[in-house]
């Protein structure tokens, strides 16, 4: 179990709360892998992750973390948000490296409720 919270997690929270892309860049490992149910396949690399994640924080309204579960070099963050009339409930699962506590892998999973969903 992690004895201390990795620096990358503090920077992640700064990115989410302030939309600070510099903090996001500092939080991510160069070879980070990002997974989301809205993407066809995992996306690799810091620049690609920054593009997708910075877009997500602009789209999600009233985003808030509610609980945090910490394990071996990993954390699960439970969140809620909405997009228009749709409410969203989900988790971010983040893996950190041993060198500097940077985010090496991130998964997002969520469920939508309400509104009209058009694909």
QUIPETA-V112129 format. One line per field, one symbol per residue. phi: phi as a letter, one per 20 degrees, with the letter a starting at -180 (. if undefined). psi: psi as a letter, one per 20 degrees, with the letter a starting at -180 (. if undefined). burial: 1 if it has 16 or more other C-alpha atoms within 10 Angstrom, else 0. A space follows every 10 residues. Layout:
BEGIN
phi: ???
psi: ???
burial: ???
END
This chain:
BEGIN
phi: .ffcffgfff fgffgffdle ffffgffeff dgddcbfedf bgddofffff gffffffeef dlfbedbcdd cflbbddecb abcmeeecca cddcddefen mefdbccccb cdcnmdddd
psi: qphqpqhhgg hghggghjln hgggghhpqh kqpppqiiqh rqpqqggggg gghhgghhhp qkppqhqppp aokqqpoprq aqocipqppa qpoppqrhni kqphppqpqr qqprappp.
burial: 0000010110 1111110010 1011111111 0111110000 0011010011 0011001001 0010100001 0011111111 1100001111 1111111000 1111111100 000000000
END
